[in-house]
Amino acid sequence: MIFDVLIIGGGVSGMQCALVLGSAHKKEYAKNKKIGILIHQRASHLESALFNNVLGLPEGTLGKDILIEGKEQLKSQYPSVSQIENEKVVAVFDNENGYKIITNKEEYYSKSVVIALNYAKPFEIAGLEQYIEPHMRANAMKDRIQLRNFNHLIKKGLYVCGTLAGWRSQFAIAAGSGASVATDILTEWNANISTKVHDKITVNK
């Protein structure tokens, strides 16, 4: 299967990236773009999370519920985004048209790839080992990692977001990181003219 962008990881940053990309489906520059997200990797840090300090989330929101509701939100709002579950990515290699992504079940090709996994060891995706470095913001005692990047970009067509991009493990930061990567990709699709996607209330007069 061939994509224009394939997101690896279905946590906060990956799902937020997918939602923003999906929301641009009516834009001329994004029409017919194939977007996918590989959701299953390993246990998410959201499984044990409790949120009381996130703007817009009711007090007591559980991370495990967000994992479920996020997939439903993406499916109902932007069904054109392909959700791929129960596959583990084992390799990401350069390809003449972008990247070849190998899972334990299938092979995919994509012009762009977004790595949206958490920052815990071990990190076992072949083809990305050379970008691993110590996390610049996490407590050194926790021995976290990040992928070397500049403003989320590892190299042309290869992005990283969330904690693996060097950000702290905070819901709003991870979501913002994923959204930032999405708008960078949309800007590229829009002939490098800076862009974003906002929904607005229509007022009938």
SERO-4910 file (N, C-alpha, C, O; in steps of 0.05 Angstrom, whole numbers):
BEGIN
 pado doro    nc1    nc2    nc3   cac1   cac2   cac3    cc1    cc2    cc3    oc1    oc2    oc3
  Met    A     17    -24      0      0      0      0     18     25      0     38     25     14
  Ile    A     10     45    -15     26     69    -18     11     93     -5    -13     97     -9
  Phe    A     26    108     11     14    132     25     30    157     17     53    156      8
  Asp    A     17    179     22     31    205     20     45    211     47     66    222     47
  Val    A     32    203     68     44    205     95     33    182    112     10    175    112
  Leu    A     52    169    127     45    147    145     56    154    172     80    158    176
  Ile    A     38    154    192     45    160    219     49    134    234     33    116    232
  Ile    A     71    132    249     77    108    265     73    115    294     89    128    306
  Gly    A     51    104    306     45    109    334     18    123    337     13    143    324
  Gly    A      2    112    355    -25    122    359    -30    135    386    -52    134    396
  Gly    A     -9    146    398    -13    160    424    -22    189    419    -34    195    398
  Val    A    -17    206    438    -27    234    436    -16    248    411    -31    259    395
  Ser    A     10    248    408     22    263    386     15    251    358      9    266    340
  Gly    A     15    225    356      9    212    331    -20    216    323    -26    222    300
  Met    A    -38    213    342    -67    216    336    -73    245    330    -90    250    312
  Gln    A    -61    264    344    -66    292    339    -56    300    311    -68    315    297
  Cys    A    -33    289    303    -22    293    277    -42    283    256    -47    296    236
  Ala    A    -53    259    260    -72    247    241    -97    264    239   -108    267    217
  Leu    A   -107    274    262   -132    290    262   -128    316    246   -146    323    231
  Val    A   -106    329    249   -101    354    235    -98    349    205   -109    363    188
  Leu    A    -83    328    198    -80    321    170   -107    314    158   -113    322    136
  Gly    A   -122    297    172   -148    289    162   -167    312    158   -183    312    140
  Ser    A   -165    333    176   -183    355    174   -179    373    150   -196    390    144
  Ala    A   -157    369    136   -151    385    112   -162    371     86   -155    380     64
  His    A   -178    351     89   -186    335     66   -202    350     44   -203    342     21
  Lys    A   -214    373     52   -229    389     33   -212    410     20   -220    423      0
  Lys    A   -188    414     30   -170    433     18   -160    423     -9   -154    399    -12
  Glu    A   -157    441    -28   -149    432    -55   -122    418    -55   -118    399    -69
  Tyr    A   -103    429    -39    -76    417    -38    -75    390    -24    -56    375    -27
  Ala    A    -96    383     -9    -96    358      6   -115    337     -6   -116    314      3
  Lys    A   -130    345    -27   -149    326    -39   -133    302    -50   -113    305    -63
  Asn    A   -144    278    -46   -133    253    -56   -107    245    -43    -94    226    -53
  Lys    A    -98    259    -22    -74    251     -8    -81    226      9   -102    226     23
  Lys    A    -64    207      9    -69    182     24    -54    184     51    -29    187     51
  Ile    A    -69    184     72    -58    187     99    -64    161    115    -86    151    114
  Gly    A    -44    152    129    -47    128    145    -34    130    172    -16    146    176
  Ile    A    -44    115    192    -32    115    218    -31     86    228    -51     72    230
  Leu    A     -7     78    235     -2     51    247     -4     55    277     13     66    290
  Ile    A    -26     44    288    -33     51    316    -19     32    336    -11     42    357
  His    A    -17      7    330     -7    -12    350     24    -13    349     36    -19    328
  Gln    A     37     -7    371     65    -11    374     70    -27    399     78    -50    398
  Arg    A     66    -14    422     68    -28    448     51    -12    467     38      7    460
  Ala    A     52    -20    492     35     -7    512     41     23    513     64     32    515
  Ser    A     20     39    512     23     68    513     24     78    541     12     67    560
  His    A     38    101    545     38    113    572     11    124    579      5    130    602
  Leu    A     -7    127    559    -34    136    565    -50    116    581    -70    123    594
  Glu    A    -42     91    580    -58     70    593    -62     76    623    -82     68    634
  Ser    A    -42     88    636    -44     93    664    -47    123    671    -45    131    694
  Ala    A    -52    139    651    -54    168    655    -81    177    665   -102    166    658
  Leu    A    -80    198    683   -104    211    693   -100    241    688    -80    252    696
  Phe    A   -120    254    675   -116    282    668   -135    300    683   -160    298    681
  Asn    A   -124    319    698   -139    339    712   -131    367    704   -144    387    711
  Asn    A   -109    370    689    -98    396    683    -95    402    653    -77    417    645
  Val    A   -112    390    637   -111    394    608   -135    411    599   -158    403    603
  Leu    A   -130    433    586   -151    450    577   -169    435    558   -160    423    538
  Gly    A   -195    436    563   -215    423    546   -222    395    554   -242    384    544
  Leu    A   -206    382    571   -212    355    580   -225    356    608   -214    370    625
  Pro    A   -248    343    612   -260    343    638   -242    331    659   -226    313    653
  Glu    A   -244    342    683   -228    331    706   -233    302    709   -256    293    708
  Gly    A   -212    286    712   -215    257    716   -214    241    690   -219    217    691
  Thr    A   -209    254    668   -207    240    642   -185    219    643   -162    226    652
  Leu    A   -190    195    634   -170    174    635   -156    171    608   -169    173    587
  Gly    A   -130    167    609   -115    164    584   -124    140    568   -125    141    543
  Lys    A   -132    118    581   -140     94    567   -166    100    551   -170     87    530
  Asp    A   -183    118    561   -207    125    546   -200    142    522   -213    140    501
  Ile    A   -180    159    525   -172    176    502   -162    159    479   -166    165    456
  Leu    A   -148    137    486   -138    119    465   -161    108    448   -159    106    424
  Ile    A   -182    101    462   -206     90    448   -221    111    433   -228    109    410
  Glu    A   -227    133    448   -243    155    436   -229    169    413   -242    179    395
  Gly    A   -202    170    415   -187    183    393   -190    168    367   -193    180    346
  Lys    A   -190    142    368   -193    126    344   -221    129    333   -225    131    309
  Glu    A   -241    131    350   -269    135    342   -272    163    329   -286    166    309
  Gln    A   -260    182    342   -261    210    331   -249    211    303   -261    223    285
  Leu    A   -226    199    300   -213    199    274   -230    185    253   -232    194    230
  Lys    A   -241    162    261   -258    146    242   -283    161    234   -290    160    210
  Ser    A   -296    174    253   -322    187    247   -318    213    232   -334    220    214
  Gln    A   -298    228    240   -294    255    228   -279    253    202   -285    268    183
  Tyr    A   -259    236    200   -241    235    176   -236    206    168   -214    196    171
  Pro    A   -257    193    158   -254    165    151   -234    159    129   -227    136    125
  Ser    A   -226    180    114   -206    175     93   -179    168    104   -162    158     89
  Val    A   -174    174    130   -149    167    142   -149    137    149   -166    128    165
  Ser    A   -131    122    139   -130     93    143   -118     87    171    -95     95    176
  Gln    A   -133     73    187   -123     64    213   -114     35    211   -130     18    205
  Ile    A    -89     30    216    -77      3    214    -70     -6    242    -53      6    256
  Glu    A    -83    -27    251    -79    -37    278    -66    -65    278    -65    -79    258
  Asn    A    -55    -72    302    -44    -98    306    -20   -105    288    -16   -128    281
  Glu    A     -5    -84    281     20    -88    267     42    -73    280     38    -50    288
  Lys    A     65    -85    283     88    -72    296    109    -65    275    117    -82    259
  Val    A    117    -40    274    137    -32    254    165    -42    263    173    -39    286
  Val    A    178    -55    245    205    -66    251    227    -52    235    250    -54    243
  Ala    A    220    -37    214    241    -24    198    229     -1    182    206     -2    173
  Val    A    245     20    179    239     43    161    263     48    145    284     57    155
  Phe    A    261     43    119    285     46    101    279     67     80    256     71     71
  Asp    A    301     80     71    298     98     48    289     83     24    296     59     20
  Asn    A    274     96      7    264     85    -18    265    106    -39    265    130    -33
  Glu    A    266     98    -64    269    118    -86    246    139    -86    249    161    -96
  Asn    A    223    131    -75    200    149    -75    193    159    -47    172    170    -42
  Gly    A    212    155    -28    207    163      0    218    143     19    242    141     23
  Tyr    A    199    127     30    207    107     51    191     81     48    168     80     39
  Lys    A    205     60     55    193     33     57    190     27     86    209     27    101
  Ile    A    165     21     95    159     15    123    152    -15    124    133    -24    111
  Ile    A    167    -30    140    162    -59    143    151    -64    171    162    -56    191
  Thr    A    129    -78    172    117    -87    197    120   -117    200    132   -130    183
  Asn    A    110   -127    222    112   -156    226     92   -171    208     92   -196    207
  Lys    A     76   -156    192     56   -169    175     57   -159    146     52   -175    127
  Glu    A     64   -134    142     61   -122    115     84   -104    109    102    -98    125
  Glu    A     85    -94     84    103    -73     75     87    -50     64     68    -54     49
  Tyr    A     96    -26     71     82     -2     61    103     17     49    127     15     55
  Tyr    A     93     35     33    110     56     21     97     83     25     73     86     23
  Ser    A    114    103     32    103    129     37    123    151     30    147    147     34
  Lys    A    113    173     19    130    195     13    141    208     38    164    217     39
  Ser    A    125    209     59    133    220     84    126    201    107    106    186    105
  Val    A    141    202    128    136    185    152    139    202    177    156    219    179
  Val    A    120    198    195    121    212    221    125    191    243    108    173    246
  Ile    A    146    192    258    151    174    280    140    187    306    149    208    314
  Ala    A    119    174    317    105    185    340    104    165    363     82    161    374
  Leu    A    126    154    369    128    134    391    138    147    417    147    170    416
  Asn    A    136    133    439    146    145    464    176    142    466    189    129    450
  Tyr    A    186    155    487    215    158    489    229    137    507    252    141    515
  Ala    A    216    115    512    227     94    529    244     75    512    239     71    488
  Lys    A    264     63    525    279     41    513    264     15    517    249     13    536
  Pro    A    269     -6    500    286     -4    476    271      7    452    247      6    451
  Phe    A    286     19    434    276     29    409    287     10    387    311     11    382
  Glu    A    270     -5    375    280    -27    358    269    -26    329    259    -46    319
  Ile    A    271     -2    317    263      0    289    288      3    272    302     23    274
  Ala    A    293    -17    256    317    -17    239    315      7    219    294     14    210
  Gly    A    338     19    214    339     41    195    339     68    209    344     88    196
  Leu    A    333     68    235    331     93    249    352     95    272    353    114    287
  Glu    A    367     73    276    386     72    298    405     95    300    413    104    321
  Gln    A    414    105    276    434    126    276    424    153    286    440    171    291
  Tyr    A    398    155    290    387    181    299    382    181    329    374    201    340
  Ile    A    386    158    343    380    156    371    401    171    387    425    169    383
  Glu    A    392    188    407    410    202    425    396    206    452    372    203    453
  Pro    A    411    213    472    398    218    499    377    240    497    381    260    483
  His    A    356    237    512    334    257    513    344    282    526    356    281    548
  Met    A    340    305    514    352    330    523    336    343    546    345    362    559
  Arg    A    311    334    551    294    346    572    286    327    594    278    337    616
  Ala    A    287    302    590    278    283    610    299    280    633    322    286    629
  Asn    A    289    271    656    307    266    678    328    245    670    321    223    660
  Ala    A    353    252    672    374    234    663    373    207    676    382    187    665
  Met    A    363    205    701    361    180    715    342    160    701    344    136    705
  Lys    A    323    171    685    303    153    672    314    142    645    301    125    633
  Asp    A    337    153    636    350    142    612    332    141    588    330    121    574
  Arg    A    319    164    583    301    166    559    317    174    534    340    183    536
  Ile    A    305    169    511    318    175    486    301    193    469    278    198    474
  Gln    A    314    204    448    300    219    427    313    213    401    335    201    400
  Leu    A    300    221    379    312    219    353    322    247    345    307    266    347
  Arg    A    347    248    336    359    274    329    342    288    307    336    276    286
  Asn    A    335    312    312    318    327    294    322    357    297    334    367    316
  Phe    A    312    372    277    312    401    278    283    410    273    273    407    251
  Asn    A    270    420    294    242    428    291    225    405    280    209    408    262
  His    A    229    381    292    214    357    285    223    342    260    215    320    255
  Leu    A    240    355    244    249    343    219    275    328    223    295    340    231
  Ile    A    275    302    218    300    286    219    316    290    193    339    295    194
  Lys    A    302    286    171    312    292    145    288    293    126    266    289    135
  Lys    A    293    300    101    271    304     83    251    282     84    257    258     79
  Gly    A    226    289     90    204    269     90    202    252    114    185    235    116
  Leu    A    221    255    133    221    239    157    219    257    182    237    272    188
  Tyr    A    197    254    196    191    271    219    189    255    245    185    231    244
  Val    A    192    268    267    188    256    293    173    276    310    177    300    308
  Cys    A    154    266    327    139    285    344    135    273    372    140    249    376
  Gly    A    126    289    390    121    280    417    146    278    434    166    291    428
  Thr    A    146    260    453    169    257    471    194    248    456    217    255    463
  Leu    A    190    232    434    213    222    419    226    244    403    248    240    392
  Ala    A    213    267    401    226    290    388    241    308    407    253    328    400
  Gly    A    241    299    433    256    314    453    239    331    471    250    347    487
  Trp    A    212    329    469    194    344    486    188    329    512    191    305    514
  Arg    A    179    345    532    172    333    558    146    317    555    130    323    537
  Ser    A    142    298    573    118    281    573     95    296    586     89    291    609
  Gln    A     83    314    571     59    329    580     39    328    558     46    332    535
  Phe    A     14    322    564     -7    318    544     -8    341    523     -6    336    499
  Ala    A    -10    365    533    -13    388    515     12    392    498      9    400    475
  Ile    A     35    386    508     60    389    493     61    368    471     67    375    448
  Ala    A     54    344    477     54    322    457     34    328    435     40    324    412
  Ala    A     10    336    443    -11    342    423     -2    365    405     -5    364    380
  Gly    A     10    386    417     19    408    401     42    400    382     43    411    359
  Ser    A     59    382    391     81    373    374     70    358    349     79    362    327
  Gly    A     50    341    354     37    326    331     24    345    312     26    342    288
  Ala    A      9    365    323     -4    385    306     16    401    290     11    408    267
  Ser    A     39    408    302     59    423    289     70    408    265     74    420    243
  Val    A     76    383    268     85    366    246     64    365    224     71    367    200
  Ala    A     39    362    231     18    361    211     17    386    195     14    385    170
  Thr    A     19    409    208     18    434    193     43    438    175     41    451    154
  Asp    A     65    427    184     89    428    167     85    412    141     93    420    120
  Ile    A     72    389    144     67    372    121     46    385    103     49    385     79
  Leu    A     25    397    115      5    411     99     17    434     84     10    440     61
  Thr    A     36    448     97     49    471     84     65    461     60     66    474     39
  Glu    A     79    439     63     93    427     40     74    420     17     80    426     -6
  Trp    A     51    409     24     32    402      3     21    427    -10     12    427    -33
  Asn    A     20    449      5      9    474     -5     30    492    -18     31    516    -15
  Ala    A     48    479    -33     70    492    -48     87    509    -29     96    531    -36
  Asn    A     91    499     -4    107    513     16     96    540     25    112    557     34
  Ile    A     71    544     21     57    568     31     46    561     59     30    542     61
  Ser    A     55    575     79     47    568    107     17    565    109      2    582    100
  Thr    A      9    543    122    -20    538    124    -27    524    151     -9    514    164
  Lys    A    -52    524    158    -63    511    181    -92    506    175   -103    515    155
  Val    A   -105    490    192   -133    483    188   -149    490    212   -145    480    234
  His    A   -169    508    209   -187    516    231   -215    511    222   -223    516    199
  Asp    A   -232    501    240   -260    500    236   -273    524    250   -264    533    271
  Lys    A   -294    535    237   -307    559    249   -337    555    249   -349    541    233
  Ile    A   -350    568    268   -379    568    270   -390    587    249   -381    610    246
  Thr    A   -409    576    234   -422    593    213   -446    606    225   -464    593    236
  Val    A   -447    633    223   -469    648    234   -488    657    211   -479    670    193
  Asn    A   -512    648    212   -532    656    192   -544    683    199   -554    687    222
  Lys    A   -544    701    180   -554    728    185   -580    732    169   -593    753    171
***
